[in-house]
Amino acid sequence: MLLFSLVVSLQLAQLPAGLEASAPPVRRGAMLYVPLTGGGVAVVDVSDEAAPKVVGSVLEGRFVTRLVLDGDRLIALEAREEALVLSLDEPQRPRLTRALALPGPTPRAPAEALAPTPAPAAPQAPSVGTVTDVTQGRVIFDGGTSRGFRQGARVKVLSMRKVPKPDLVTGAMVAVPSGEVTAVLAIEQADEHKAMAVLGRGDTAEPGDRVEPTTEPVSERLLFPRRAPFEWRFGFVARPFLGLEGTTKPFGVMLDALVAWYPAGVPLSVTVMAAPFAFSVGGREAHAPGTFLAMAGYTTDFFEIALGAGALTGNVGPCVPTDGFGGTECEVNTGFTINQHFRLGSLDGFHLSWNSSIFSRPTKFVFGVGRGEVSVPLTSRLGLFAGGGGGENGWALGELGVRTAVGGAGGRGTVILRASLGYSAIFDGPSRETVGGPAVSFGMEWRL
């Protein structure tokens, strides 16, 4: 130990005036390497020990605490600090979220014998924004050109909606921002402090969400978009039509109604619907066939299958004689059903869907209802559809129409309007009078 102290003292004595070492120097041949309190390592030529001379410096601005010689290599140990960032969402239980590497202690000004280290450039403003508003299918967020958000650049939206996740330290479930990427968008317009981007099919954003630059491709896929985040669908369709085949001047209305729940975080759906319920006015007979059902299904972005139960309602008839003494047997159009649903493709993109049921009559099972639809998107907001079907309880329809989305492209807050032209008819009852003719429809759907 005494010998080591003596060697260090001799080496320090060889330093030129004005150099102050932060740790013991090391020597290799005629070169002495000195870690400086001002930062960096000085290279000192001590071939003339009476007149040592600084010939260079390395690692300027870095705080070196120790030097080690390893053959032809010089190993410099640098002091650094690590900042541990803790979330105070729950003040009584600070939670570790991430660690940041920071430079070590700020060194003192370098010795006059060395060239001064240039001052580091001022840090740039972080390229992070926050969604301030979502309106008419557009996302507005703070942080425009002043933070590097420029027209045509792409950004990703990260949801800040609180979801339960296990704490990495304690394992307990805590409510934290989900961080889910809900959209990748191209900036449509930007000024100095704000920017705006259009939501595509399947995209969603909410005030408070985080916005970051990205090089990922935009998330909208016109034909097969992912299902946008939402939990509820409410909708209705009304189809008024004229009866052209009767001896009177009847008209009718065919109605659809829908409530569907998609629980967050699980690939399930629960649906209750009337599709359709119809009635007529002005005919020789009263007509009121109806189809009602409730189903639970397995649901993904591009596939859905569901089973359930329901009922058909309708007037009794037609009636046929059973013998020559006035006996008759009438068809029963009211009873329970077992229902099926199938969708192949994206809910808001191209898809084929089919609904059917098995109808329980008093003496046998029969095919109850069959109804299908094909949907083809044209743009981010507009699409075509064609559908039709019929029921054993006395109804039939066929239609071709358009759907358009406002206030979004499928996610929460979206309203979908639809209109169609087609044919509708109802024909339950003893005489099977048909009330049918051209129909127009109007419908709306809300997503929450």
C-alpha positions in Angstrom: 0.0 0.0 0.0 2.8 2.3 0.9 4.5 1.5 -2.4 1.3 2.3 -4.4 0.9 5.6 -2.6 4.5 6.5 -3.4 4.0 5.6 -7.2 0.9 7.8 -7.4 2.6 10.7 -5.6 5.5 10.5 -8.1 3.1 10.4 -11.1 1.1 13.4 -9.8 4.3 15.3 -9.3 5.0 14.9 -13.1 1.8 16.8 -14.0 2.2 20.2 -15.7 1.0 23.1 -13.7 -2.7 23.8 -13.9 -3.8 20.2 -14.3 -5.8 18.7 -11.4 -6.5 15.0 -11.4 -9.8 13.5 -10.3 -8.2 10.0 -9.9 -4.7 8.4 -10.0 -3.2 8.7 -13.5 -1.7 5.7 -15.4 1.5 5.5 -17.4 2.5 3.6 -20.5 6.0 4.3 -21.7 6.5 8.0 -22.0 2.8 8.8 -22.0 0.9 9.6 -18.8 -3.0 9.5 -18.9 -4.6 11.8 -16.3 -8.4 11.8 -15.5 -9.2 15.5 -14.9 -11.6 17.1 -12.4 -12.7 19.3 -15.3 -13.8 16.3 -17.3 -11.9 14.2 -19.9 -8.5 12.5 -19.9 -5.3 14.5 -20.5 -2.4 12.8 -22.5 0.9 14.1 -21.0 4.3 13.4 -22.5 6.7 12.8 -19.6 9.7 11.7 -21.7 11.4 14.8 -20.2 10.3 14.5 -16.6 11.6 17.9 -15.8 9.3 19.5 -18.4 6.1 17.3 -18.9 3.9 18.5 -21.8 0.2 18.1 -22.6 0.0 16.6 -26.1 -3.7 15.9 -26.3 -7.0 15.1 -24.6 -9.8 12.5 -25.0 -13.3 12.0 -23.6 -13.8 15.7 -23.1 -16.9 16.4 -21.0 -17.0 13.0 -19.5 -16.3 12.4 -15.8 -13.8 9.6 -15.5 -13.3 8.1 -12.0 -10.7 5.5 -12.8 -8.2 4.4 -15.5 -7.0 0.9 -16.1 -4.3 -0.3 -18.5 -4.9 -3.6 -20.3 -2.1 -4.3 -22.7 -2.6 -2.0 -25.6 -6.0 -0.8 -24.3 -6.8 2.0 -21.9 -10.1 1.4 -20.0 -11.8 4.5 -18.6 -14.5 4.0 -16.0 -17.1 6.8 -16.3 -19.4 7.9 -13.5 -23.1 8.0 -14.5 -26.4 8.4 -12.6 -29.7 6.6 -13.2 -33.0 8.3 -12.5 -35.8 6.1 -11.4 -39.2 7.5 -12.4 -42.1 6.6 -10.1 -45.7 7.2 -10.8 -47.8 9.0 -8.1 -51.2 7.9 -9.4 -51.5 6.4 -5.9 -49.6 8.8 -3.6 -49.4 6.2 -0.8 -47.8 3.7 -3.1 -45.3 5.2 -5.6 -44.9 2.8 -8.4 -41.7 2.3 -10.5 -42.5 3.0 -14.2 -39.1 3.4 -15.9 -35.4 4.3 -15.5 -33.5 7.1 -17.3 -29.7 7.2 -17.7 -28.3 10.6 -16.9 -24.8 12.0 -17.2 -22.6 11.9 -14.1 -21.8 14.9 -11.9 -21.2 18.1 -13.7 -17.4 18.5 -14.0 -15.6 21.6 -13.1 -14.2 23.9 -15.8 -11.3 22.2 -17.6 -7.8 23.2 -17.0 -6.4 26.1 -18.9 -3.8 23.9 -20.5 -6.6 22.0 -22.4 -9.0 23.4 -25.1 -12.4 24.1 -23.6 -15.2 21.6 -24.2 -18.0 23.0 -26.4 -21.3 23.6 -24.5 -23.9 20.9 -25.3 -26.7 21.9 -27.7 -30.0 22.9 -26.1 -32.4 20.0 -25.9 -35.1 19.9 -28.5 -38.8 20.1 -27.4 -40.1 16.5 -27.1 -42.1 15.3 -30.1 -45.1 14.3 -28.1 -48.6 15.7 -28.3 -52.0 15.2 -26.5 -55.3 14.8 -28.1 -57.4 17.9 -27.3 -60.6 17.2 -29.3 -62.1 14.6 -31.6 -64.8 16.0 -33.9 -66.4 15.0 -37.2 -64.0 12.1 -37.5 -60.9 14.2 -37.0 -58.3 14.2 -34.2 -56.9 17.5 -33.1 -53.8 17.5 -30.9 -51.4 20.0 -29.4 -47.9 20.2 -30.6 -47.7 21.4 -34.2 -44.7 22.4 -36.3 -42.9 23.7 -33.2 -42.6 20.0 -32.1 -41.9 18.5 -35.5 -45.4 17.5 -36.4 -45.8 18.5 -40.1 -48.4 17.9 -42.8 -48.0 14.5 -44.3 -46.0 13.0 -41.4 -47.4 10.0 -39.6 -48.3 9.8 -35.9 -49.7 7.1 -33.7 -52.3 7.6 -31.0 -51.9 5.8 -27.7 -54.9 5.4 -25.5 -54.7 6.8 -22.0 -57.9 5.1 -20.9 -57.3 3.5 -17.5 -57.4 -0.3 -17.5 -56.5 -2.8 -14.8 -53.0 -4.3 -15.1 -50.7 -6.1 -12.7 -48.1 -4.0 -10.9 -44.6 -5.3 -11.9 -43.3 -4.9 -8.3 -46.2 -6.0 -6.1 -48.3 -8.0 -8.6 -51.5 -6.3 -7.4 -53.9 -5.1 -10.0 -53.7 -1.3 -10.5 -55.5 1.1 -12.9 -53.0 2.5 -15.4 -53.2 4.0 -19.0 -53.6 1.2 -21.5 -51.0 2.5 -23.9 -52.9 0.7 -26.7 -52.2 2.0 -30.2 -55.7 2.9 -31.4 -54.7 4.6 -34.7 -51.8 5.4 -37.0 -52.7 8.5 -39.0 -51.2 10.9 -41.6 -51.3 14.6 -40.5 -53.8 16.5 -42.6 -52.9 20.0 -41.4 -50.5 21.6 -38.9 -49.8 25.0 -37.6 -47.2 26.1 -35.0 -49.0 24.7 -32.0 -51.7 22.3 -33.2 -52.2 19.6 -35.8 -55.1 17.6 -37.2 -55.5 14.1 -38.7 -58.4 12.2 -40.2 -59.5 8.9 -38.5 -59.8 6.0 -40.9 -62.0 2.9 -40.7 -61.3 1.1 -37.5 -59.4 4.0 -35.9 -60.4 5.8 -32.7 -59.0 8.5 -30.4 -60.2 10.2 -27.2 -59.3 13.5 -25.6 -56.3 13.0 -23.4 -54.7 10.3 -25.5 -51.0 10.6 -26.3 -49.7 11.3 -29.9 -46.2 10.3 -31.0 -44.4 10.4 -34.3 -44.0 7.0 -36.1 -42.8 5.4 -39.3 -45.5 2.7 -39.2 -48.0 2.6 -42.1 -51.4 4.1 -41.5 -53.7 1.7 -39.7 -56.7 2.0 -41.9 -57.4 -1.0 -44.2 -60.4 -0.2 -46.4 -61.6 -3.7 -47.1 -60.5 -5.4 -43.9 -60.1 -2.9 -41.1 -59.7 -4.1 -37.5 -62.8 -3.6 -35.4 -62.7 -0.1 -33.8 -62.9 0.0 -30.0 -66.5 0.4 -28.8 -68.7 -1.4 -26.4 -72.3 -0.7 -27.5 -74.2 -0.6 -30.8 -77.8 0.8 -30.9 -79.6 0.9 -34.2 -82.9 0.9 -36.1 -84.2 0.7 -39.7 -87.7 1.7 -40.9 -89.0 0.5 -44.3 -92.3 1.9 -45.4 -93.8 0.2 -48.5 -97.0 0.2 -50.6 -99.1 -2.9 -51.2 -99.6 -3.3 -54.9 -101.0 -6.8 -55.0 -104.2 -6.4 -53.0 -107.7 -5.4 -54.0 -107.5 -2.4 -51.6 -104.8 0.3 -51.1 -102.8 -1.0 -48.1 -99.4 0.1 -47.0 -97.0 -1.4 -44.5 -94.0 -0.7 -42.4 -91.1 -3.1 -41.6 -88.9 -2.3 -38.7 -85.6 -3.5 -37.4 -84.1 -2.7 -34.0 -80.8 -3.7 -32.5 -78.9 -3.5 -29.2 -75.5 -5.2 -29.0 -72.9 -5.3 -26.3 -69.2 -6.0 -26.8 -67.5 -6.4 -23.4 -64.0 -4.7 -23.3 -61.1 -7.1 -23.4 -62.9 -10.3 -24.3 -63.9 -11.6 -27.8 -67.6 -11.9 -26.9 -70.9 -10.2 -28.0 -74.4 -10.2 -26.7 -77.2 -9.1 -29.1 -80.9 -8.5 -28.7 -82.8 -7.6 -31.8 -86.2 -7.5 -33.6 -85.5 -8.1 -37.3 -88.0 -7.5 -38.5 -91.3 -6.6 -36.9 -93.9 -5.5 -39.6 -97.5 -4.4 -39.8 -99.9 -3.2 -42.4 -102.8 -0.7 -42.6 -105.7 -0.8 -45.1 -105.7 -4.5 -46.0 -108.5 -7.0 -45.9 -106.8 -8.7 -43.0 -104.5 -7.6 -40.2 -100.9 -8.5 -40.6 -98.2 -8.3 -37.9 -95.4 -10.9 -38.4 -92.4 -10.4 -36.1 -89.0 -11.9 -35.5 -87.3 -11.5 -32.1 -84.1 -13.0 -30.8 -81.2 -12.8 -28.3 -77.8 -14.3 -29.0 -74.3 -14.6 -27.5 -71.4 -15.0 -29.8 -67.6 -15.3 -30.2 -66.4 -12.1 -32.0 -63.1 -11.1 -33.5 -62.1 -8.4 -36.0 -62.8 -10.6 -39.0 -65.1 -13.3 -37.7 -68.2 -13.8 -35.6 -70.4 -16.7 -34.8 -73.3 -16.7 -32.4 -76.2 -18.9 -31.1 -79.3 -17.9 -29.3 -83.0 -18.3 -28.9 -86.1 -16.2 -29.9 -89.6 -16.3 -31.2 -91.6 -15.8 -34.4 -95.0 -14.2 -34.2 -97.8 -14.1 -36.8 -101.4 -14.6 -37.5 -102.8 -18.1 -37.8 -103.3 -19.4 -41.3 -103.8 -20.3 -44.0 -106.3 -23.0 -43.0 -107.1 -26.1 -45.1 -110.0 -28.5 -44.7 -109.2 -31.8 -42.9 -112.5 -33.7 -43.8 -115.9 -33.2 -45.4 -117.6 -32.1 -42.3 -116.2 -28.6 -41.9 -113.0 -29.5 -40.0 -110.0 -27.3 -40.8 -106.3 -27.3 -39.9 -104.6 -23.9 -39.6 -100.9 -23.1 -39.9 -99.4 -21.9 -36.7 -97.0 -18.9 -37.2 -96.1 -18.2 -33.6 -93.5 -20.2 -31.6 -90.0 -20.5 -30.3 -86.9 -20.5 -32.4 -83.3 -21.5 -32.1 -81.2 -18.8 -33.8 -77.8 -18.7 -35.5 -75.6 -15.9 -36.8 -72.4 -15.9 -38.8 -70.2 -13.1 -40.1 -67.1 -13.6 -42.3 -65.0 -10.4 -42.8 -64.7 -7.0 -41.1 -67.7 -5.5 -39.4 -66.9 -2.1 -41.0 -65.3 -3.4 -44.2 -66.1 -6.1 -46.6 -68.1 -8.9 -45.1 -70.8 -11.6 -45.6 -73.3 -12.2 -42.8 -76.1 -14.7 -42.4 -78.9 -15.0 -39.8 -81.2 -18.0 -39.6 -83.4 -19.9 -37.2 -85.2 -23.2 -36.6 -88.9 -22.7 -35.9 -90.8 -25.0 -33.5 -94.4 -25.6 -34.7 -96.7 -27.7 -32.6 -96.0 -30.9 -34.5 -92.6 -30.4 -36.1 -89.5 -28.3 -36.6 -89.3 -26.2 -39.8 -86.9 -23.7 -41.2 -87.9 -20.4 -39.6 -86.0 -17.4 -41.0 -83.1 -16.9 -43.5 -81.5 -13.5 -44.0 -78.2 -12.5 -45.5 -76.2 -9.4 -46.4 -73.0 -8.5 -48.3 -71.2 -5.2 -47.5 -68.6 -3.5 -49.7 -66.7 -0.3 -48.5 -66.0 2.4 -51.1 -64.2 5.1 -49.1 -63.3 5.7 -45.4 -66.9 6.9 -44.8 -69.0 5.3 -47.6 -70.0 1.8 -48.5 -72.6 -0.3 -50.4 -74.7 -3.2 -49.1 -77.2 -5.6 -50.5 -79.4 -7.9 -48.4 -82.6 -9.8 -48.2 -84.5 -12.7 -46.7 -87.8 -14.1 -45.6 -89.6 -15.8 -42.7 -92.0 -18.7 -42.3 -94.3 -16.4 -40.3 -95.1 -14.4 -43.4 -92.6 -11.7 -44.5 -89.9 -11.1 -47.2 -87.6 -8.3 -48.2 -84.8 -7.5 -50.6 -82.8 -4.2 -50.7 -79.7 -2.4 -52.1 -78.4 0.6 -50.3 -75.6 2.8 -49.0 -74.1 3.4 -45.5 -72.1 6.5 -44.5 -70.3 7.2 -41.2 -70.3 10.6 -39.5 -68.5 11.7 -36.4 -66.0 8.9 -36.8 -65.1 5.8 -38.8 -66.5 3.0 -36.6 -65.3 3.7 -33.1 -67.0 5.3 -30.1 -69.0 8.4 -31.1 -69.6 7.2 -34.6 -73.1 7.6 -36.1 -73.8 5.4 -39.2 -76.6 6.5 -41.5 -78.1 4.1 -44.1 -80.7 4.3 -46.9 -81.9 1.7 -49.4 -84.4 0.9 -52.1 -86.0 -2.5 -52.4 -89.1 -4.7 -52.1 -90.9 -5.6 -48.9 -94.0 -7.8 -48.3 -96.0 -9.4 -45.5 -98.4 -12.3 -46.0 -99.5 -14.0 -42.8 -103.1 -14.7 -42.0 -105.9 -17.1 -43.0 -106.1 -16.1 -46.7 -102.5 -15.3 -47.1 -103.2 -11.9 -48.5 -100.0 -10.3 -49.7 -99.2 -6.7 -48.9 -96.1 -6.0 -50.8 -94.4 -3.5 -53.0 -91.5 -1.1 -53.5 -89.9 0.0 -50.2 -87.5 2.7 -49.2 -85.6 2.5 -45.9 -83.8 4.8 -43.5 -81.7 3.7 -40.6 -79.2 4.9 -38.0 -76.7 3.3 -35.7 -74.9 4.8 -32.7 -71.7 3.4 -31.2 -70.6 4.1 -27.6 
